[in-house]
Amino acid sequence: MSPPSRRLQTKPVITCLKTFLISYSLIFWFTGVILLGVGVWGKVTLEPFLSLVSEETTNAPYVLIGTGAIIVIFGLFGCFATCRGSPWMLKLYAMFLMVVFLAELVAGVSGFIFRHEIKAKLGHAYEKAVMSYNSTDGGTSHAVDTVQMTLHCCGIKNYADWNNTEYFKQKGIPASCCKVSTNCSPETLKDLDKAKSEVYQPGCFSLVTNTMESNLGIIAGISFGIAFFQLIGIFLACCLSRYITNNQYEMV
């Protein structure tokens, strides 16, 4: 058995580590809520763009949603394990934090890499979607409409790009290009000169790629930031588990 003075010196350290780890676990739980929100936001915000490149899409939003939901659960587990002072629970908590660290790192890296590769892929996909546009199609055509109405743009480089499509020969420029829908008659949309003042003139290509890059950049940045935050929890959980184990050993 170790001297009582040494055990008395160890207890304040354990109490201090418990306080820090409980505080960390509560913050960790809150970051889970943030990740969950960012994942849902990314999925909803980027849905029209991702549907254009469904074959080359990124799983980053889904990874964030799943990771965030699990973090919320294990954040509470971390508080429970700390209050109980159970070494094996703390080690399990540290292992989980390591898994979360790796998952968030993968999500951040995939979002960052996809951000730099998006221009060529999305540009080709958007051009293909415009050329095969059909207002009754609920897939890529609906995505084109959503992009044009959301970003206030028309066509690829400008509104005149629609002149090269089969849809223009039948119905003219899509109504989603109109600044004010009530001012766009079928006759106006079939005439590029008349439609010039009624539709958005900037093309969507640069706006789509820039919007996608910036949003994926936000997701990647938040993922990296929260991922390295897990290292603090891993350190605290391992230290507390070690001190509790040593303290129990010294009392024997």
Disulfide bonds with the S-S distance in Angstrom:
Cys153-Cys204 1.97
Cys154-Cys177 2.14
Cys178-Cys184 2.22
